[in-house]
Every structure is written in structure tokens, then in C-alpha cells.
Amino acid sequence: MGLPNGVHHLAICTKDIKSQIDFYTQVVGMDLCALYWMHGVDRTFHGFVRMGNSSIAFVQGQEIGEIQGIKGVSHAAWTAAPVAAGVMQHLALNVDSEADLLAIRDRVRTHGHWVMGPIDHGFCKSIYLAAPEGIMLEFSTSEGVPIDAEAWIDPEVVKLAGISPSELDRYKHPPEFQSQGGAVKNPPVDLKHPPMEFPPGRDKIFTMTDEEVFTRMSETTPPVQPRR
């Protein structure tokens, strides 16, 4: 109960949301399903492009436009190049079959983009390209076959990662958890070392109850009232 079952959305900052929307709708074939002012964030809007039950959200604001990307820090120079810890290296999107992989390669190349692959990684086959603003993009297919953990967990790498045999067993078989219906309270926050750095004046969020957060911060009214 309560386990994640897929990606709801991935948020990526952009200086040019139109170019991202154009690429992911016209080149990749996803559809634009939302474009509106970001709730609770000044002068910032975002747009969602949909892929099945998941979305990519592109976020544009004035401050984002003033931040300069640096390869090897904020952006990977190529799909497997290093970047700063906590920064996305590449985005991999799934397709169902090898035929679909070749089809999306044809589609992307038709729009004038260089694509590398397919490359066979054993448990999946992938193609790679650079999307607008240096997003390293991958399309992959495992053709519905799940990864075999017994074949793809390398004992040498387990040891290098500092993972003991008992820890490995726990990681492969996470313990079940019994929900308390949302009754567990937040732990106290050291305001000198907060887990998030909100704009000035918003650090009161750390002392708000869940009910206060829900009441004060929820915004459910869409920007347009559809006529149905």
C-alpha cells in the first residue's frame, strides 16, 4: 500500500519553454496537456507534455533565464558525462519494442536531429541525442522484459558501493510498511540547516501542520473553465 507505480512527472527548468514544447510535441510526438502559472511561485509558469500516464514539466521563470548552464556542472556534455551530484545526467523515455525504437529514431532524424544507436545494453536497447538546451535524451526498450537482478547486480560494484550482504538483501527485498493513515507527524527541522531553502518569509512552512499546508497552499482552480 502506498508504493509508487510510475513517474507522475519530471520537472526541468528552461529558458525557452516554447522550444521545449515544440521539440517534445512535434519531434517526439507527445501532447501538450497543461500550460499555466506555477502555483505559489512568482513570475514562473510551466507546461506539461504527456507520455501515457506520465509527463515532463518544463518550468520557465525570470531567474531561470539569468542562470547560465555550465557543462560538467549543470549539464552533461554527453549522455554519460559527469555532472554535479543531484543534477540530472540524462532523461530516458521508454518505447515498447525495437520496432518502436527505430520508428522514433526515424521521426527524430526527419526533424534534422543527429541520433546515435541503437546500442544493445543487454537488458535494453537505446538511442541517444541532444534535446533543446543541452538535455541529454535517451529512448529505450526492454520489450516488456523486466531486469533480472541476479544477472545485473555486480558483486564487485556492490562491494565498491560499500553495500554489505545483509544490506543488499534488504535493498532487493524492501520491508513491507503498514500505513498509519497519514497520522505520522513531521520531524522537527533545524532552521540553520533546512532541507529546502524557501524564499524569505516562507520558512514558516517548516512549522505548519499538514492541514495548514493543505489549506493555505492548495490551488485547484484551472486557468480556463472549459465549456462542456
Secondary structure, DSSP 8 states (H G I E B T S, - for coil): -----S--EEEEE-S-HHHHHHIIIIIS--EEEEEEE-TT-TTEEEEEEEETTEEEEEEEEHHHHHS---BTTTB-SSTT----TTS---EEEE-SSHHHHHHHHHHHHHTT---EEEEE-SS-EEEEEEEGGGEEEEEEE-TT----HHHH--HHHHHHTT--HHHHHHHHS-------TT--------TTS-SS--STT-GGGGGS-HHHHHHHH-----SS----
